[in-house]
Amino acid sequence: MSKSLPDLCIGLDGPNVRPIGIGTNAWGGVQAANSIPTNSIAVVKSALESGVRFFDTAEIYNRGRSERLLGEAIRFVADDFQNELDVVVATKFAPLPYRITKGSIVRALNGSRDRIGFNRPIGLYQIHWPYSVLSTKALMSTLASAKRDGSILQIGVSNYNAKQLRYAHKILQDEGIKLASNQVNYSLINRAPEENGVLETCQELGLTLIAYFPLASGALSGKYRSGKKASGLRRFMAQFRNASQLDPLLSMLDELGKIHERTPAQVALNWLARQENVLPIPGARYEEQARENCEAVSFYLADDEVDSLSHLSRSIGSMGGII
Ligand SMILES: NC(=O)c1ccc[n+]([C@@H]2O[C@H](COP(=O)([O-])OP(=O)(O)OC[C@H]3O[C@@H](n4cnc5c(N)ncnc54)[C@H](OP(=O)(O)O)[C@@H]3O)[C@@H](O)[C@H]2O)c1
């Protein structure tokens, strides 16, 4: 058996990437006291060294600072790797209530491109959430034009339910374009995409399910077990308020980690990447986190280990959101 999980194609016609990416929503934000400072250049460098080249950001992450830091970091390390063109940058349009014209999408896209600072198309442009004054038809047809004029390479959505996905997919299909992905909350403690039809719909339509909160905001790393308190908004998340409920799962992650000489976080990410056409994008702020997360797909959990994790995590129930 191969030692590493195979690459994954984004959508039906996208690039092949390692089956893990880097999330950047904490970049450029306020850090918790005593936390290790964000080092975006080291994260990008270490990801590329591990063969990982998918980076997720959004225009609303820290008022564009995440996009800027990501672009700067990629440009900085590009000379070392000479493969800037191989990097897939995924960013997102925020359908804010005052955005009521197609022109506002084009302006937002140009803003993202300026901040990221590449003289080339955005790899994957996603609609951040489905609630919008603009109709799905207006959103999709504007993105279809952006794809045709070469501003973006692929179109994705985020937080769409199965029905919304089918509708967006159909509109693009009528334009001769494929919807590539849906980005949703999915982890060992949030199996909702398996239950609400989103995973099944993605698989049926050939969309990649991009999994955010794959570490349940760090809870699945086990580092909050010893009474350490989570910082910021995380405090209010169910997995931190009811931390002891995770103990059996964390014990199994420990146990499997020992067998494979991996950390609990790596086991949790490997489980997710083993689901068909699922791309986890753990947030990483510094080199060690990035390296650990990227190496999470360089081993294989045995089938029965995947099943045991699936079974146990189901019995724990759904956590991992703000509410
Ligand atoms: N589309 C959407 O609506 C949406 C929503 C949320 C997030 N996202 C995307 O999904 C990405 C991932 O979500 P997320 O970053 O919020 O949650 P996450 O990946 O579940 O958790 C990331 C947090 O866990 C900790 N961590 C990361 N790697 C670790 C490791 N190896 N060991 C121990 N702790 C580790 C870090 O916290 P510390 O640095 O504090 O240790 C990090 O901030 C985001 O960056 C963003 O790109 C999308």
The ligand as an ORCA input file, in Angstrom:
! r2SCAN-3c Opt
* xyz 0 1
  N     -16.007     29.025      4.256
  C     -16.223     29.331      5.507
  O     -17.307     29.806      5.902
  C     -15.104     29.121      6.481
  C     -15.331     29.245      7.868
  C     -14.256     29.022      8.722
  C     -13.001     28.708      8.211
  N     -12.813     28.620      6.854
  C     -11.501     28.240      6.276
  O     -11.110     27.012      6.849
  C      -9.798     27.124      7.406
  C      -9.684     26.225      8.598
  O     -10.546     26.637      9.642
  P      -9.961     27.115     11.034
  O      -8.551     27.519     10.835
  O     -10.865     28.133     11.606
  O     -10.123     25.814     11.938
  P      -9.248     24.480     12.102
  O      -8.412     24.219     10.915
  O     -10.179     23.432     12.557
  O      -8.334     24.852     13.349
  C      -7.239     25.676     13.166
  C      -6.650     26.039     14.526
  O      -6.198     24.888     15.173
  C      -4.895     25.085     15.672
  N      -4.001     24.164     14.951
  C      -3.727     24.118     13.624
  N      -2.883     23.120     13.339
  C      -2.617     22.503     14.519
  C      -1.826     21.421     14.873
  N      -1.140     20.738     13.961
  N      -1.780     21.056     16.171
  C      -2.456     21.733     17.112
  N      -3.242     22.799     16.828
  C      -3.323     23.173     15.541
  C      -4.548     26.508     15.408
  O      -4.875     27.303     16.541
  P      -3.703     28.081     17.310
  O      -2.890     28.731     16.258
  O      -4.417     29.014     18.214
  O      -2.942     27.027     18.009
  C      -5.451     26.913     14.283
  O      -5.812     28.280     14.314
  C      -9.671     28.633      7.723
  O      -8.334     29.028      7.886
  C     -10.363     29.235      6.530
  O      -9.472     29.263      5.430
  C     -13.857     28.793      6.010
*
